[in-house]
Each structure stands twice: as structure tokens, then as C-alpha cells.
């Protein structure tokens, strides 16, 4: 299956090869969880982050880590930010 | 001697008199300071049905007990009056260096009453307080006003250290979205407080102080500050996110979540969002970061535009400004957005209301409701030149700006399409579409000063997970969340701290209590400061009800209640306000019409 990964700010350092401007198309085995995706790109699982999958923000931790990704999903990961 | 509650200056502009008064310690204890105490003083002295632009309306500048103390982000003051935009209580907050300087001069606030015949400025230098003619400053933009005032001060060192709050042409011309600008770039922005200052013919307040600020329990205060500083340093938002990228860092994530108002809230995603993001600002126009008094966050951005069409330099744009002048006007170019931001600061207009008014004008124009000959420009979404031109016309009340300068409610009404006004209680909605973040819909609908994001910033939990992560699309439990955010905000706004301290995980009532207790010497408990917060919120509500507002005003534009979003995560969603409002009233101790019960008011000591 293929997903689109979007990484922001300092997390761009984890962008897989072939990615550009913080975005990368990734081909992953079906059934890949969010946690497995983090392992694949080398991002530490416990690191504070904001997770947005298909436009919905998720609570970081066990629940998000266990989310099974699907073909066509968009996964965006941000460092902790706020403001406004 | 303890500097709180201390003294304030009462200025009668009709008589041209100034006198110094003591602040009542009982009121200070019950209403903290800033927004709370200012609102209490205002309610005690002014009829809620007063015409906001009449001499009978008063204008209160008030610091909080923490302002200028060196507590983290202790830079803020509040401007309290009756709003000419909303007809509600107005309390607009600003930081920079002016508020602390007022306290250094020995005063915690100023009450302006009456109306001067000719333009005047109030000059304060410690014990010297004087109203001086300001005819030569009238008509001048804010940055030029500051420079002209400094030129009047012989000692260049003193001139540099003097702090100024003033209005621009928009306030003089009674624009209902005029703000009061201090330190050139910071603004008591919302609800048209600048028009009240303009109606009083008060151009500027000039302050120099050389006194210290004494806290009541220095050791206790120092301990509380140390604990809070550690929290700020360890909080990822306040130590990294905001200092590195400023508030505009939110553009990408809010877009990713499908709640980035686009083309006057017609959509919630903007395909060019990255062009106007915090990252883009840092790469293309940033010159340096800047902080307010005693702030380690330093979220402000100094910028410069080289494009000759929009050339200039100044501070901003912040998130709300870049989003609403950008995506909500369909504009993806930072140059006109930033230029329009500079113009708002210079001409003295609230960037949120001004930007939303341009967005409304663009939709009115595209739908053919503003005739082309009346517009005088191509107001199509995406036209950056039109954004700049209309903002300039609004600041000087000319061209289409004659109408638009009173905000989008008046503009949409004027052209017969009030449904295109995206606001609450006649004030424009900030840069989060509540269809995809339900709690913000309730925050906007129930805010005591009309639509506002800083009266209960539930984005922190619903989207960003600062304290805990909530599902943005559910309504269950949001009434309670909104109430807690509103109450904590009322406390922070009254204390003199910047609201951004609450973006630190674990920063709540306990931390606020420790700081306020140390500064004031009042032996507060956590329960007491919570009661103060509720008291403030309820007093504002009571004022608004007496001013004629009802439950019918606690609502959102039809578009947000009935037209579903069409893209992204919240596709198909509307704001389900009706699922939250009755529970909210109940939690507040209000009846089904949103009227605070006698029992509640008695308990809070308001009745």
C-alpha cells in the first residue's frame, strides 16, 4: 500500500530518501501501524509530537501507535506547537 | 510598600483635569486586576446602555498585579470600555513595554472620562501628570506619532526609554474596528477600543517611570516565579515551537486539520497554505525575533518586505493575521499580507476584524453584491493588491473603506447580505473554522466580547493536545472544557500575564494563585481564584444582558451551523452548537435563556 507522509519543522530530518519539501510517498506492507511507520523512518516513538492522520488529530501514545494505516492515507507529524 | 492595589489616575477630558486615586483593596481582591478589576470599575461607573462613542462612556487602562514584576511574560495590560463594534463589554489586551512602564511610574491604571474639545495627549513622568495639546499629532499614523512624541523630549536617552500608546487615523475617524497601538507594533486590538479613544479626542498616552514595583511577599513571589520559569523552559511549545517559528507556525497544522478558514469561511483548506506558513515567514521575510517585557518566549517576528509594490518593515504577521489576510482572502503571497499588516498597525486597526472585512468584501464582490464601480478595485479572492488598497481605504475612511472600516457586519448589512458576515455579536471570527473543532464554536458563541479565540483557546486541547488531547469532532464534554478555558483565561487576563503561559503543560489555577498571592499579599486559595475567574465572567455577562443582549446573540453564522465543510478530516461537519449550549448554560448556573441565576450571582457576590 502507498501512503503520503508529511513531516514539519525539525521532523523533516526523518524524511525518507526520495522525499522533498517535507513530503514523501511511501510504499509499506499492508497492516503497517503508525508505530511501525515511526520505526521505519527512524523517529523515536516516545518523542512528543502532534499526529494528524487523514485530517484528524490524534492523541499521541498507545492508541495512535496502534492505528493500522490504509492505502491512500495521509500522515502528518508535527513537533509540539501552539499559539495564535 | 506593596505596589498593589496601589494607585490609578483619573483623567476628566471634558474638564482637562487629572487626579490620583487609591484602588479599593476589597475590589482588587475580588476581581484580581486587569480585565476583572477594570470591568468591575467600569460596571460601577457606567450605564450599560451608554452610547459607546459618547462622552459618558469611559475608557479604562488597567495593569494586573503581575504586570511589570518580572514574572514570566508579565507584560500585559487591559483596555476596558463599552465596545462601539459589539455593544458588549470590551476588554482588549496588549503587551510590549508600555504596560510595565505605567507601573514603573507608580500607577496601575488610568480612567478616562468625558471628551476633550481639541486633541490631547496624556504625559506621565512619575509624579508629573499633564494633558498636553496634540493637534500636531492628529491625523498621523501611529509610528509617526511615536516619532514626533520622542522628538519633543530633549534628552535622547529619556526619549528612547519613554513608552507610548496611541491611536492612528482609524481611531480618530471612529472606525468600529480601530485599535490602540503601543510600542509601535503591539495592539489592544479587538472590539474597536481605538474608536472610543478617538471619540474622546485622546491621541496618545506617553509614559516614563523610574520607580520600582514592590511585591507583597518577595520570597514567596520569587519561589513561585522560579517554579513557573522551569515550567516554561521545559514546555515544548514555550521553549521551542513559539520561540523558533512564532505563532504562524500554526498555519500548516490548522490546514492539515481542515479548519483553516479560506475565502471567507467557504472552505477549510487552502492549497497554498505552505506559502504563508511560519516556515515560509522564517525563510523569506524574517529579520529577527522579538519579545515583550520579561518574556522568554519572544514569539514576535520582525520582518521586511523588499518587493517595491509592498515594501516596508515592521512586526508581524502573527498567525491570525497571516491566515485571515492570506487563506481567508485567498491570497498566497506574503508580501501584500505583510504590507497590509503593517498598514493596520500604522493606521490603527485590528488585523483580525480588518482581514475578515476584506474577505467579506471579496465574497460580496464575487457574488455581484458590491457593484464594480462602487468597489473601485478588483476585489476577487486572491488579489493581494486589493487587500492592501482596501485596508488603506479603511484606515483613512475613504472609498469603499467608508463603509468597510466599521467591520464586516456593517459592510454585509449595507449590501443587503448579512449572511456573509462571519462573526458573533458583530465581531469577526478568528482563524479556526469551528465546524471541525466543536469546542471553539461554543467559545465563539459565548464569548462576552463577540467572536474571539483568546477567551477560551480550546484549540490547545482539541487539536494540539497541550494539556490533554480531545477529539475535535465530538461535542460531548466540550461545555465543561470551554468553561474551564474561559475561567482560566479570565484569571490570566486579570493578572497581567500573557495567555501564552497557559500553553505550558500543567500551567493552571495553582500556578496563577501562587504568583498572584506572592505579588498581592492576598491570602488566596485555589478555590478563591477560581471564584474570582467565575465572578469576572459572570459580571461581563450581566453587563451584556443589561446592555440588551440575549440568548439569541449566543450563536454562529448560518454558514457554520448549516453548510458542511467539503474537504479533509472534518468533511461533512457543521458546528453542532445546539448540542453544547444548554449544557454550558447549566454548568454556568444560568437559566435556559442564558441568564445568570440570582443564586449564582449572590454566591459570587455580584448581586
HADDOCK unambig.tbl for C-alpha pairs under 7 A between the chains (distance, minus, plus):
assign (segid A and resid 50 and name CA) (segid B and resid 464 and name CA) 6.49 0.50 0.50
assign (segid A and resid 54 and name CA) (segid B and resid 568 and name CA) 6.86 0.50 0.50
assign (segid A and resid 54 and name CA) (segid B and resid 569 and name CA) 5.71 0.50 0.50
assign (segid A and resid 55 and name CA) (segid B and resid 256 and name CA) 5.50 0.50 0.50
assign (segid A and resid 55 and name CA) (segid B and resid 257 and name CA) 4.40 0.50 0.50
assign (segid A and resid 55 and name CA) (segid B and resid 258 and name CA) 6.20 0.50 0.50
assign (segid A and resid 55 and name CA) (segid B and resid 568 and name CA) 5.34 0.50 0.50
assign (segid A and resid 55 and name CA) (segid B and resid 569 and name CA) 3.86 0.50 0.50
assign (segid A and resid 56 and name CA) (segid B and resid 257 and name CA) 5.76 0.50 0.50
assign (segid A and resid 56 and name CA) (segid B and resid 569 and name CA) 5.11 0.50 0.50
assign (segid A and resid 57 and name CA) (segid B and resid 257 and name CA) 6.79 0.50 0.50
assign (segid A and resid 57 and name CA) (segid B and resid 463 and name CA) 5.95 0.50 0.50
assign (segid A and resid 59 and name CA) (segid B and resid 465 and name CA) 6.85 0.50 0.50
assign (segid A and resid 59 and name CA) (segid B and resid 469 and name CA) 5.22 0.50 0.50
assign (segid A and resid 80 and name CA) (segid B and resid 236 and name CA) 6.00 0.50 0.50
assign (segid A and resid 80 and name CA) (segid B and resid 237 and name CA) 5.79 0.50 0.50
assign (segid A and resid 80 and name CA) (segid B and resid 241 and name CA) 6.50 0.50 0.50
assign (segid A and resid 81 and name CA) (segid B and resid 237 and name CA) 5.01 0.50 0.50
assign (segid A and resid 81 and name CA) (segid B and resid 241 and name CA) 4.84 0.50 0.50
assign (segid A and resid 81 and name CA) (segid B and resid 242 and name CA) 6.89 0.50 0.50
assign (segid A and resid 82 and name CA) (segid B and resid 237 and name CA) 6.12 0.50 0.50
assign (segid A and resid 82 and name CA) (segid B and resid 250 and name CA) 6.56 0.50 0.50
assign (segid A and resid 82 and name CA) (segid B and resid 460 and name CA) 6.78 0.50 0.50
assign (segid A and resid 82 and name CA) (segid B and resid 464 and name CA) 6.65 0.50 0.50
assign (segid A and resid 82 and name CA) (segid B and resid 503 and name CA) 6.99 0.50 0.50
assign (segid A and resid 83 and name CA) (segid B and resid 242 and name CA) 6.86 0.50 0.50
assign (segid A and resid 83 and name CA) (segid B and resid 247 and name CA) 4.76 0.50 0.50
assign (segid A and resid 83 and name CA) (segid B and resid 250 and name CA) 6.97 0.50 0.50
assign (segid A and resid 84 and name CA) (segid B and resid 247 and name CA) 5.26 0.50 0.50
assign (segid A and resid 84 and name CA) (segid B and resid 319 and name CA) 5.36 0.50 0.50
assign (segid A and resid 84 and name CA) (segid B and resid 320 and name CA) 6.06 0.50 0.50
